[in-house]
Amino acid sequence: MNLEKKIDSLILDLQKNKHNNVIEDSKKLIKKNQDNWVIYNICGLAYQGKKDFVNAKKYFLKAIKINPIENSPKMNLANTYSFNNEDEMSENLFKKIIDNSQNDVLLLLNYANLKKKKK
């Protein structure tokens, strides 16, 4: 199976809340594809789904380090901060991302959800 199909399989398992499978399979893929930010991002989402915010942050930060231009891992990191009640860090990160990409509807929706939470 090629890498793209393996990533698609990870996403399907993530959607089925098979977090442990996604983490295990992601780590195997990372060993062979250490420069693929998508795999780190998916692994971070699996940890986020398990409410293991420490590891979620670790994987999102690695994805951001590999591809600092991509917004997905940044937004996922901001959401992780929010889920972990680190709202100030979440808001600061969302503002930074919004400053660089104001047309991202999903980003704006996630930021709005944070603002609603704070009320």
N, C-alpha and C positions, 0 to 999 in steps of 0.2 A: 504494500500500500504506500502510495507516495505521501509526502508531507502534507499537501493540501487536504487530502482525504482524511489523514490522521487528525488534522486540526478540526475539520468538519465533524468528525466523530467525537472529539472532545467537547465541541459546542453542543452537540446533541445530548451527550451525557450531562453536561452542565444544565441544560434546560430540563432534564429529568431529575435534577437535584442529586445526581450521583457524584457528590463532591469528593468522596474518598477515591473513587475510580479516576476522576479527572486529575486529582493531585498526583496520584501514583503514575498515571500515564504521561502527564505533563513533565514530571521530573525525568522520566525516561527519555522523552523527546528533547528536553533541554540539554541533556548530556551530549546529544549529537548535533544540536542546533542552538548553541549558546548565544548566537547573535539574533535570534528570532524573538522580537518583542511580543508578538502575538501570543506565543506559548506562555510567556511569563504573565501576560495580562489575563489569560484564561485561568492559569493556576491561581492568580490573585483573586479572581472572581470565585473560584471554588473555596478558597480559604474564607473569603468574605461570607459566602453562603453558610459556612460552618460557624460563623461569628468568631473566627480566629483572626482578629484584626491585626495582630502583630505580624503574622506571616503574610496576610493580605497586603499590608503596607510594604513589606520587604519585596514581594514580587512585583507590585505596581512600580515601586521605585526603580527596580532593575529594568523593567520595560521602558520607563521614562529615560533612564540612562542610555539605553540602546537607541531609542528613537525619541529624542526630545521634542520633535515637531508634532507628533501624533497626540491628539487630545484624549482619546479613549482611556489610556491608563491614568492620565491626570484626573479626569473626571471620576474614574473609579476610585482613585486615591482620595479625592475630595469626599465622595460618598462614604468611604470607609471611615474617614475622620468623623463625619456626621453620625454614622451608625454607632460609633464609639464615644459619642457625646463630646467630641473635640470640635465643637461648632465654630469656634473662632478660626482654627486652622483650616477647617472646611471652607468657610466663607472667604478667607484670604486667598486660598487656592482657586476657588471658583472665580473670584474677581480677576485674578491674574490670567486665568484661561480666557475669560470673557473679553478682557482687554485685547487679546490677540486674535480672537475669532468670534465676533459678535453675531454671525449668521448661523451659528450652530444651535438649532432648535432644541435638540436633546439636552445640550449643555444648559441652555436657558431654563428648560423645564426642571432639571435637577437643582439648579440654583433656586428657583422659585419654591421647590419643595423644602429646601433648607430654610428659606425665609419663613414659610408657613410654620415649620416646626418650632421656630424661635418665638412665635406669638403665644 
